[in-house]
C-alpha cells in the first residue's frame, strides 16, 4: 500500500457562528454552504471530537473542542476533480487514535476516472489506501466494532443498477468486498453496537423482498443469511432510514421510517408499532395529518431514551419534536425550515473552559493561527496552542427551563434562496446558531494525474 505525500492545511480555523435568535423558536437566516459531511466521535461527550469533510474541493478537518476550532488534516483542493465523501469512524477505542475511512472519487471532464478508499489509524495524521467499494458511485460505509468487518451500500447507476449489500472479506493482508445480498436494493443499514458478539445487522429495503416478504430484514450471522422482520406490522412498501439503539444488546430497540410514519420495535424487529403519528391510518396515503420526516436517535439512546424528529403538518409547517421516553410521547421544540435533515443528536460535551459573552449574551470567540508541519509519510496537523471560548453561552441546567435539554444537535436545511445551510443547537433544539464552516479556496488547481495545460 502506498502512503500519500501531500501538505496539510497547516492551520487552525476558528468556527464562528452567527447569532441565534435567543427569543425565537425558528431558525435564523444563514448564508448558504453545501457539500459538507459531519462525523462525530462515538465518545463525543468525553473527547469532544468531530470530523468535517468537504466534498469539492476535497478537504478534511478535525475538531477536538466540540467544534469551536478546526484543524486541517487533509487538503486535496489543489487537484481538479477530486471529491470526498463522509468520514466514517470505526467504533473501537485505540491508543493510536481514531480509525477513519473516507471515500474519494476522481473525475476528468465530468467523467469518473477512479474511485478510492483511504483509511487512517491515527485520527487522520497519515492515510493509506484500501480496496474501494464496488459500483460506479460513492458508497455509504457502515463500520462495526470489528475493525476487519465493514458493510457498505452503493448508490445505483445506469452501469450498476443493483446495489445490494456488501461486506468486507479479509484475505491475508488484503481487503476485499463480497456481495452478501443481491436480490433487493437496500436503502439503509443499522449495525448492532455489539456486532463483534451478536453479528447483527438490519437493512431497510426500497421495496418488499420477494423472497423474505418484508421491507426490513436482519442477519444475525454477519450477513451470511437473512430473514424478514415484522412484515405483518409494517406497510407493503419500501422502508427508509433504520436506526438502532446504542443499548440494543439490552433493550433490543430499533426504529424505521416508512410511509411517512415512524415505527418502533422493542424485540429486535419481531414486532413493530407506530410511534408517530398515532392519529391516522399509517399505511393509507392522502390522509391529512402530520408526517414523520427526518429523525435521529441520541448517540446515548440506550441510557437517555431520547430521539428527535422533523415533522410536516397539513399546512406544510415544519416542526422539530423531541421524545425523552423512546417515542411514547413527543414535545414541540422549535420551528424549522423546509427540507430540514437531522444530522446528529449528541449528549452535550463536558465543558472544558469558561464562556465569554458580550452584553447581549452572545458567545465571543478568540483564536490564533498555529503552525502546521508536513511530512512525506502523510498528513500532519498542529495541535491547538491557545485557549478558546465555549461555542455558545453555557446553560444553567439548575434553572427552570422545561424545554431546554443537554443535547447538541446539528441539522442541514434550506434557506429562502434554495441554498443548503448548516445549524447547531447546544440546548436541545430550543435556540440555533448558523455554522460558518471552514473552507479552502486554492489559488490554482492541478489535474490529479498531471498538471493542467
Helices and strands as residue ranges (DSSP letters): E 12-14, E 36-40, H 44-47, E 50-54, E 59-63, E 69-75, E 79-80, E 82-89, E 100-108, E 111-120, E 128-130, E 139-143, E 150-154, E 165-171, E 174-181, E 186-191, H 195-198, E 201-205, E 216-219, E 227-228, E 242-244, H 248-251, E 254-258, E 261-265, E 273-276, E 291-297, H 301-304, E 307-312, E 318-323, E 331-336, E 341-347, E 407-414, E 420-425, E 433-434, E 446-447
